[in-house]
C-alpha cells in the first residue's frame, strides 16, 4: 500500500536536523571561544586529519541553505546553538555578536515560513569549562542552567520548540569513557560523573526553559539502538538486555522519574556515591516530548572479556547484511521496535523522531547525485514509523539527519548523510535524488 504525507496526520511535524559545530565553521569569528571539539580536531584525532574550521560555512552563508530548505518545502528546521559562541568562556559575559548571529538566523527562518527547533547542547562544550572538569564537574549543572536561561530570554519570543540535550549517552560514552570523541577522556569514573551531571543538567535546563518560555514545546533527545541477542542462549539474551539497558534506558528512565536502572545493569550502582540527597527528584522533568534518534540495529553476544557489560557487538560487516558507510546495518524495522518499546513507559510523553538517516558513498555525476540507497532507507523507515503510529504509538514527527553533508565528528568529511551534497572545496550545493524525493513527498507529489 502506498503511503502519502496525509497518512501521517495533519499535525505531524516534518523537518531536517543539523548541529552548530558540524555546519557553522567560523570557528573563531566574532568573539567565539574554543570548544572541546575545536581542540580535539586540532589534536589530529579525526579521520583524514579533517577539521571543522570552515565546515559548510553556514555561519557566513546560512541564507543560501535556508533558501534550499524553502525550495524543498521542508517546514521545520532543527539546529543547535553553539555554547562557546554565546558564552566564549562558558560563563558570562555574553558575546553579543554570537547572539546577533542566532537572531539573524531565527528571523530569517521565520521570514521564510520555516519553524525553528532549537537544541541547546549538541556536544560543543566550551574548552574553558572542560579545563575545570567539564561534564565530570557537578558545577556544570549550574553553568548549563545559566546558559539555558540566557538562550531562553534572548530567543524564546520567537522559538516555540526546544530540545535540551543531543544524545547524552554518546557524548558521555564516546567522550568520557572511550575517548574517541571530544574531550578524549577515558575510564568508568569519568563516564559515570559525566552521565550523572548531564542527566541533572537536562532536567535543570528543562525547568529553566519552562520558567522562561511559558508556552514552549520542550523536549530532549535520546540516542537509541534496537538490540537483539545473537542467539537464544541465555547468556546472549542477558548480554543483550545489559546493552539495551545502557543504550536505551539509562539516560531516559531518570528523566521519567524512575531513577537509574541499576538492577538490570549492576555497574550503574557505582553511581551511588555521586548521588546527593534529592537527586532522584531533580533528575525528573515533565517534558512535552522525547526526541528519539534511531539509525540501526545491533546484534549482541556474551563476551567474558568485555569489562562491566560482559557483552560485545557483532559487526554488521560480519553478518552478511546491508550496511552504511558508518558500518551500521540497514534495518528499517528498528525504528518500529524502538517506538513500540518506548511507548510502553507509563508516563512517556509524545515521541518525535528527531534524527534518522544514512551515510552512503555519494558521487556527483552530470550535476546529479543518484543516491537510491538513501532514498530507499528513508522510505522504508517511514513505513515502519507509520506502522507504529497506526498501532497507537504517540509519534508526532520525523526529522531527517541531515540537510547538507557536514563534518561528521570522528569520521570527518568521509561520511555523507545529507539530502544535499556539499563540495567542501567550493561549497557548492547539489540536491541529491533523496532530497528531491523528500521534497516531492512533503509537497504531496510522491509516496512511500
N, C-alpha and C positions, 0 to 999 in steps of 0.2 A: 504494500500500500504506500503510495506517495504521501509525503507529509509536507505541508506548507507552513509558512510562518504563522498563519492564523490558527493552526492546530495547537500552538503552544499557549494561546490566550492573548487577549488584547493588552494585558498589563504585564506581560513577560518582558524582562529587560534584556536587550541585546547590545553587545559592545565589544571593545577591544581593550586589552590591558598593556601597560608599559611600566617602566621604572626609571626614576631620575638618573641614577648612575649609568644605566645601560644605554641611554639615548642622549642625554643632555650635552656631554662634552663640556667645554668651557670650564675646565677643572679648577682654574684659579682666577676666573673672571669676576669682576665687580665685587671683590671682597670675600669670595667664597673661601672657607677654610678647608684644610685637608680632611678627607675621610679615611677610614681604615682601608677602604678599597683603593684609594689613591696610593697609599703606602704599600699595600700588598702587591699591586700591579708593578710598582717600581722595583719590587724585590725579584722580578723576573719569575714569578710563580705561575704565570699564565702560559698556556699552550701558545707556541709561536712567538713568545715574548710580547704579546699584544698588550695594549693598554687602552684606557677609555678617555684619554685627554681630549679627543675630538668626538669619538663615537659617531653618532648620527647628526651631530651639530644641531640638535633640537633647540638648544638654548638660543642660538642665533637665527634659526630658520624654522621656528615652530609653526609660523603661519602657513608655510608650504605643506606641512604634514596635516594641519587642521583642515586645509582645503581638500586634501586627499580623503580624510575621514568624511567630510561633507559630500564629496563626489561619490564615495562608496555607499552613502546612505546609512552610515553607522550612527545610531542615535546617542550612544553613551561611550565616554572615553575615561578609562581608568588610568591615572598617573600618580606618581608619588612626589612628595615634597622632599627636597634634599635638606636634611637637618643641618649640615655644615654650611649650606648656602644661606640659611636663615639665621643660625647661630654659629658663626665661624669657630668659636671656641667651645661650642657645645652648650654654653650657657649665655645668659645676657652679657653684653648688649646685643640687640637685634641688628642684623645687617639690612638696612632699609632697601638697598639695591637688590638684595635677594627677594625681599617681599615684593618689590616692584615688578620683578620678572613674573612671579606667580600671579600677581594682579593682572598683568597683561595677558597671560595665558588663559586665566579663567574668564576674563572679559571677552577675549577672542572666541573662546568656546561658546559662550552664551550668544555672542553675535552670530555665530554660525548655526545656532539652534542645536548644539550638542551639549548634553548634560554632563557636567564634571562629576567624577567619582574619585575622591582623594584618598590616597594611602599615606598615613603619617610616617611610617617607617618601612623602607624597603632596603635595609641592610647597610646603609651608608652612615654608620656611627662616626661622629666627629673624632678625629685622631687624638685630640687633646683630652677627650674623655676616656679613650682607651688607655692613655698613659696613666690614668687614675684607676685602671682596672676594668673599665668598660662594663660589659654586662655581668662581670663577676663581682662588681661593687654594688652593694644594695642601694647606694645613693643614686644609682641610675634611675630608680623609680621616680625620685623627685626631679631629676634632670629631665626625664622624658615627659613627666606631667606638666612641667613648666613650658616645655617646647610645644606640647599639645595645646595648652591654653593660649599661647601666642598665635598659633596657627588658626585656632577656632575664632579668636577675636578679629583677626585680620581678614579671614576668608569665609567665615561662617554665614555672612549675609548673602553669599552667592553660591555656596556649595551645599547642596542638600544631602549628599551621600558621602559617608566617611568610613574608611577602614583603618583600624589602629595599626595592626602589625601585618607584615607579609611573612608567612611561613616561619614561625619561630623555631620549629623543630629543625629546619635546615640551617638557619644562620647560627643557632647554638651548636647543633651537632657537627656541621662541617667546619665551623669557625672556631669552636672552643673545645671540641673533642678530637676530631680527626685532623684538624689543622690544614685542610685543603682549600678552605675559604678564609677570607679575612676575619679576624686578625692573625690567623695562623697558629692559634694556641691548641694545645693537646692535653688530653687527660680527663678522667672522670670528674675529679673535683672541679675543674674549670667548667665542664659541661653542666654539672648539677647546679652550680651557683648561677650560671647564665640562664639556665632553664627556669629556675625559680624566680629570678628577678625579672625576666622577660614576661613571665606569667603575671606577676604582681603589677608590672608596668602596663600590661594590656588592659587589665580591668581598671586600674587607676586612671589611665587616659580615657577609657570609656566613660568614666564618671565625669571627668573634666569636660569632655565633649557634650555630654548630656546637660551639664550645668550651663555651658557657654552657648550652646546651639539648641534651643528648646525643641524645635520641630525636626531635627535632623534624623536621617536614617543611618543608624550607627551599627557597624559590624566589624569583624576582624577575619583574617583568612588563615586557613589551616591547610598545610600540605598533607595530602592523603594518597595512599597507595593500596590498591586491593591486594590482599595477601592470601596465598593458598599454600598448603603443605605439599611437599614433593611426593609424598606417598600417604597411604592410610596407616602407616606405622605410628604408634602413639608418640614416639619421640619426635617425629617430624610435625605432627599435629601440635604438640606442646611448643615446639620451637616457633612455629608459625603464629601461635597465639601470643608468644612473647614479643615477636616483631610487630604484630598488629597493635599490641598494647603500646609499644614505644612510638610507632609512627603515626597511629591514628587516634590514640586515646589520651596520651599523657599530657598533651597541651590543650585538649578540648575539655575534658571532664572537669578540671579545676575551674574553668570559666563557667561551667554549668552548675557549679556548687556541689560537685561530687567529690572533690579532693583528688589527689593523685591515685592512680590505680595500683597501689603498692602490692596488693595481694596477687595480682596477675603478673607483676614484674618486680620481683623482690629487690632488685638493685635500687629501685626508687626509695627504699627505706633509708638509704643513705642521705636522702633529703631531710630527714627528721631533724638533725642538728641545725639546719638552716632555717627552719620554721620558727617564727616568733609568734607570740600569743596573738590570736585573731587573724593570722594569715589565711586560714582556710576561707574565712568570710571575705577577706579583702580580695582574694583571687576570683571570686564570683562576680559576674556582672550580667545584667539582663540585656543582652544585645538584641537588636532588631533583626539581624540576620547573621549567619555564619557563611563566610566565603569558602567554598570547597574547591581545592585546586588539585586536579587529578590528571595524570598523564598515562599511567601504565599499571601493569600487574607485576608482582614479584612472586616467584616460587621459592619457598624456604625449606631448608633441610636442617636436621640436627647437626651441630658441629661442636664437638667437645673442646676444640682448640680456640673457639671464639670466646673471649672473656665476657662476663656479665650476661650475655644473651644466650650463649651456647647454641647459636643459630647462624646460618650462612645463607646468602642469596645464591641461587643457581642462575648464572647469567643467561639472558635471552639468547646470546650467541651460541650457547651450548645446548639449546633446547629445540632447534630446528623450527623456529617460529620467525615471523617477520618482526624486524626491529628498526628503530630510527637511528639517525646519526649519533644520538646520545647513547645508543645501546639499549634503549627501552623497548620492551615488547609492544607491538601494536595489538591491543586487546580491548576493543570498544566496550565490551561488557563490564569492564572495570568501573566505569562511571555509574552504571546501573547498580552494581553491587554496593558501591560506596554510598550512593544516595540512599539506598534501602537501609544500609547499616546505620547511617547517621540518623535516619528518620525514626529509629526505634527509641531514641532517648526521649524520656517523658517530657522534658522541658526544652526540647530543641526548638529554636526559632526557625523561621523560614530559611531556606538554603539558596544561595546564589553560586553558581559555578563561576568563580572569578578568574580562573585560568584553565585552559585546556588547549593543547596544540601539539605540533610535532616538528622536529628538525629533520630535513632531508637535504640531499645534495642537489641544490638548485643550480641550473645553468641558464643564462640568458642567451637565447638564440633568435636572431632576426627580431630583436626588441621584445621578445616574449619569454615567459617562464612557464613551461608546461608542467606544473607540479601536481600531477594527477594523484600521487600517493597522499599528499597533504589534503587535497580535496576529498578523497575517499575517507581519510582519517576523520575529518570534521563531520562529514555526513553521517558516518556510522556511529560516532559518539553522540551526535544529536539524536539519532534514532533511539539509542539506548537511554538518553536523558528523557525523551518523550515517553518511553516505556515506563520509567519510574514515575513520571508525572501522572500518567494515565492510571497508575495503580495507587494514587493518592499521596505520593511524596510531595511535600511542600517545597518544590524547587521553582524559583521565580525569576531566574535569569541565567544568561550564558555569555561569558566574555572570552574571546579568542586570545590566546597568547601567541603572537603579539602583532601589533600593527606593522612595524618595519623590522627587518633584520637588525640586530643590535649586538652590543658587547655581552656575550653570554657567559659572564663570570669566569670560572676557571677554564672554560672552553675558548675564551677569546672570541674571535670572529669566525671560528670554524663551524659553529652550529647555527644554522639559519632557521628561525621559527616564523619569520614574518609573512604576512599576507602581501607585503610589498618588499621587493628586492632592493637592497642598497648596495651600490658600488662604493666602497669605503674610500676609494682613491678620489672619486669625482663627486661623491654624494648624490649621484643620480638615482632617482626612484623609478622602479618599474613594477607596476601592479602585476602580481602573479595570477595565474588562472584561478588559484584558490581564492584570492581576493576578489576577482571578478565574479566567481560563483557566490561567495558570501554576500556580495553586494546585490546580485540578482535575487538571491533568496530573500534578503531583507526587503527588497522592493516588490516582492510577490511574483517575480518572473522566473523563478526556479524552485525546485522542490528537492526533498531528500530521496 
